[in-house]
């Protein structure tokens, strides 16, 4: 497989890390900029919301621009957004920097995936996409512990300095090692992408991803204040919490794929969500014992990313002719879930108390179980399948 795929994986990791890197240091940001922890949490909300909405739109608007040039330009904008975060004197400027970084990051992630698939032989295409996606998922899981360690040691601006420096290295790597890549085809318009949601089976599947991630982020985005307040943890203990959670989450992604292949995507999705609900709602009842807390947290962390592989497999099975569009929209659903979850969590922290975030998150995930059941019970539409076959025939 082409070694440049690993360069694109590194780029996707650097870009993806900025979304949640602030999650572990919300209290530091809040104290320095004189806002509440809930308001600081909105910095995650706005990033995820802009990321989810801008990705398909920017991809369509830039569909005719040469890929290497577009990547370099977008990386430069991403770099400037992180510099703006570093020098932000007030909350509103930091908020603006998050909007700019989210829009540029959303386009960069798609560019990394599409370039990776275009520079390898067809037989390696799936593997190349999977490797780049590992960079994205790894960044989402490891962003918080990286931000936590740097933020507690050097201040909350340090993580953004690190990302800005790594972005410069990414620009150099793309400039020197990537060849110009002409877009292979005109991107599907945003309206055409949304038309796939007319299939209720697909719509409920996206809703499931949205609700599961929203419920998860309701607690995960505020895990630092949770363990500080409920368990009296600080310093190295918080780093250990995120490290263990990160290992569990990455492992969960692999397990989800294995279970999906072995037991089927439907059974895996439903089983994962049920275990997810039990584990996240049990978290507040484990704070009396550190070992017990870690055991339940590992289960929760594992289930948090075990849902993604079977869900993507399920979407491809539900509408094979639209697989690329469905995966893109599912990614948007995921980030919308993160946005809504962090927003709901911010309200819970300020109004109801951090101890209630897990229960609220569990309730949201339970709604996701309902939409998953509804999706699996909807038969595949003969009309949709017919349209897909017709499209394939036309393309041939």
N, C-alpha and C positions, 0 to 999 in steps of 0.2 A: 504494500500500500504506500502511496506517495507520502513522504515524510512531512510535506507541507501541511498535511491534515493536522498534525500535532501542533504546528504553529497556530493554526486557526482555533484549535482547542484551547491553547493558552490565551489567545485573544478573547474567546468567549468566556473563559474563566475570569479574566480581569474585568471584563465589562459586566458580567453577571453579578460579581461580588458586591457592586456598589448598591444593589437594591436593599439588602438586609444588613449591610455592614454597620449601620447605625443602630440596629436593634438592641445590641448589648450595652450601649452607652447612652441610652435615651435620658437617663437621669443626669449625666454629665452635660449633655446638650441643654436640657431644661434648666439646670442651675446656672449655666454660663449665659444663656440668652434670656433668662428671666421669664420662662414660660412653664406651664405644667407638663408633667410627664405625658399626659394625654395629648396635649398639643404637639409635643415632640414626636409622638407616635404618628401624627398625621404626615410627617415627612416620609414615612413608609407608605402610607395610604396614597398620597399624591403620586409618588413614583410608580407604584404598581398600576394605578389607574391610567396614568398617561402611557405607560408601557403597553398596557393591554389595548388601548384604543388606537395609539399611533402606529403600531407595528404593521397592520394590514394596509393602512392608508399610505404611509411613507413608502412601503414596498411597491405599491401601485404607482405612486407619483414618480418614483426614481427607476422604474422598470427598464428604461432605455439607456441609462447611464452605464458606462463601462465599470465593471465591478471593483477592480483594484483602485481606480481613482475615487470612486464613491466611498470605498472603505477607508481610504486614507483621509478624505475630507471629513467623514463622519467621526473617525477616531480623533481628529483634531478638535472638533466641536465637543466631543466627550471629554477630552483633556481640559479644555477651557472651562467646562462646567464644574469639574472637580477643583480647578484652581479657584473658581468663584466660591465654592463651598469652603475652601481653606481660608479665604480672606473675608468671609461673611461677617459683617459687624453686628447684624441684627437677624432675627428669625425670618423676616420676609425675604431677605436676600438669599438665605440658605434654602428657603422654600422654592424660590425661583431657580436656583441651581439644580434642585432635584427634578424640576420639570424638564429642563434642558437635557440633563444626563439621562433621564428616562426615555425621552424621545430618540436620542442618538443611540442609546443602548439597544432599544427595541429593534432598530434597523440593523445594527451591527450583528446581533445574534442571528437574524435571518440571513444576512450576507455570509456569515461564517458557515452556516449549514449549506447554503446553496453553492458556495465556492468549493467547499469540501466535496460535495457530490459531483461537481463538474471536473475536478482535476484528477479523479481516480478512474480506473477502468470500471465498467458497469458491474462486474462481479464483486467489487469492493465498495460499491456505493452505499449499501445499507450499513456496512461496518463503519465507513467514514462518518456518516450522519450520526451513528450511535456514539462514536468517540467524541465528536463535537458536543453532543448533548450531555455527555458525561461532564464536560467542562462547565456547562450551564448548571446542571444539577449540583455538582460539587461546589460551585460558587455560592449557590443559594444556601447550602447546608453549612459551609465553612466561613461564610461572610461574617456572621455574628461573632464567632470566637476570635477571628483575626481582628475585627474591630474592637472587641472587648480587650484583648491583650494590649494592642497599641494605644487605645483610648485611655485605659487606666494607667498606662506607663508614661505616655507623652502628652495626653490631652485629647479631646474628642476630634480635633482637626487632623491629627496624625494619620488616621486611616485614609483620609482623602488625599493627603500628601503621597502616601504609598501608592494609591491607585493612579494618581497623576504621573508618578515616575514610571510605573509599570506600563502605562498607556504610551509613554514616549518610546519605551522599548518595543512595544507592539507596533507602533508606527514604523520604526526602523526595520523590524522583521518583515512586515508586509511590503515595505518599499523595496527591500533588497532581495527578497526571496520569492515573492509572488509575481507571476506574469500577468499581463493584462488579460481580462476575461470578459468577453462580450456576452451580454445576456442571451440566453438560449431562446427565450420566448417572452412575449408580452404578458405581464402578470394579470391574473384574474382581478376584475374590479371588486371593490369592497361590497357593492350591491350583490354581485354574483356570488361572492363568498357567503354573505348572509342568507342567500336563498336556500342554502343547504339546511338551514334550521327549520324549513318547512316540514322536514322529516321529523316527526315527534320522537322517534326512537333516538335520533341523533341529538335533538334538543334536550331531552331528559338526561342524556349522557353528559353533555356539556354542563348542564345544571348541577349534576352530581359532582363533577370536578370543582366547579365554582363553590358549592356549599361545603365540601370536604375541606378545601384549602382555606375557606373563610373561617370555619370552625377551628381549624388547626392554628391559624395565625392569631385568632382572638386571644389565645394563651401564649403561643410561641413568641410573638413579637414583644411580649411583656414578661418573658421568663426571668429576666434579670431582677426586676423589682419584685416578682413573685417569690423567688428563692431568698432574696434579701429580707423581705418582710415576713414571710411565712416560716422560714427556716433559719434565719439569722446568718446565712452564708455571705461571704464576701471574698474579694481577692482571688486567690488560687482556686478556691472551691467553685466559684462561678465559672472559671475557665475549664475546670474538670467537667462540670455539668454540660457545657456546650461541646466539649471534645467527645464525651461519651454519646451525647445526642447525635452529633454529626456522624460518628462511626455507625451508629444504629440506623440512621436515615439512609446513608449510602448503601449499607447492607440491605436495607429494605427494598431499595430499587432493584437490586439484583434478585432478591428473593421473589419479588412480585413478578418478574419476568419468568423465573423458573416455575413458579406455581401456576402462572397463566398457561404456559405450555403444557404442563402436566395435568392440570385439573380443569382447564378451560377458563376463558376470560370472565364469563358471567359469574361462575361460582367463586372465583378469586376476588372479584370486585365486591360482591356481597359479604364474603367472609372477612375481608380486610376491613371494610367499613364497620362491621359489627364489633370486631376486636378493637378498632380505633375508638369507638364510642365508649366502650367499657373502660379502656385505659385512660383516656383524657379526663373523663368525669371522676375517675378514682384518684387522680393526682392530689387533690386537696386533702384527701383522707390518708395520705402516705407521709405527710410532712413530719409526723412524730418520730419517724425512723429513717435515717439516711440510706441504709441498705435497701429497705423496702421501697423508698422513693425512687432510687436508681433502677430497681428492677422494673417497676411500672413505667418509668420514663423511657427505658430502653424499648419496651413493647410499643409505647406511644410513638417514639421516634421511628421505629422500624415500619410501623403501619403508615406513617405520614407520607413516605415516598414509595411504599409498596403498591399504592393505588395507581400510579402513573403508567407503568408498562402494560398491565392488563386493560386499562382504560383505552390506551392508544390502540392496542390490538383489537379491542371490542369495536372501536369506531371504524377501523379498517374493514373488519368483518361486516359491519352494518351497512357500509356504503363504499365498496372497493373503488369505484370509479372516481370518488372525490377524496381519496385518502390524504393527499397533500393539503387540501383546503381544510379538512377536518382536523388534522394535527395542528395546523396553524391556529385555527379558532379555539381548539382545546387549550393551547398555550395561552391564548388571550383570556380564556375562562379561568385558568389557573391564576394569572396575575390579577384579574378582577377580584378573585376570591381573596388573595393576599391584601388587596386594597380595602375591601369591605371588612375583612376580619380585623385588620389593624385599626380601622375606624371604629368598629363596634367595641374592640378592646379598649380603645382610648376613652370611650364613653363609660365603659364599665369601671375602668381604673379611677376615673374622676368622680363618678356618681355612685357606684355600688360597692367599690372596694376591689382590690386585686384578687381577693380570695374567691370572687364569683366568676372570674374570667373562664375558668375551666368548665364550670357548669354551663355557662352561656355557649361556650364553644361546642360542648357536647350536644346541646340542643340543636345547634345549627347543623352539625354533622348528621344528626338523626334525620333531619329534613333531607340530607343528601342520600341517606339510605332509602327514603321513600321514593325519591326521583330515580334512584338506581333500579329499584324494583319495578317502577312504572316503565322504565326504558326496556328492561329485559322482557317485559310482558307484551310489548308492542311488536307485532309481527313485521318482518321486512316488507316494505311496500313494493308490490310488483311493478307499480308505475315508476318508482325510483330506479329499480333494477333495470327496467326497460330503457329508461333514459340513459343510464350509465352504459349499457350495452350499445346503444345507438351512438353515444359519444365516442366510445372506443372504435366503433366501426368507421365513423367519420374521420377520426384521427389517423386510422390506418390507411 
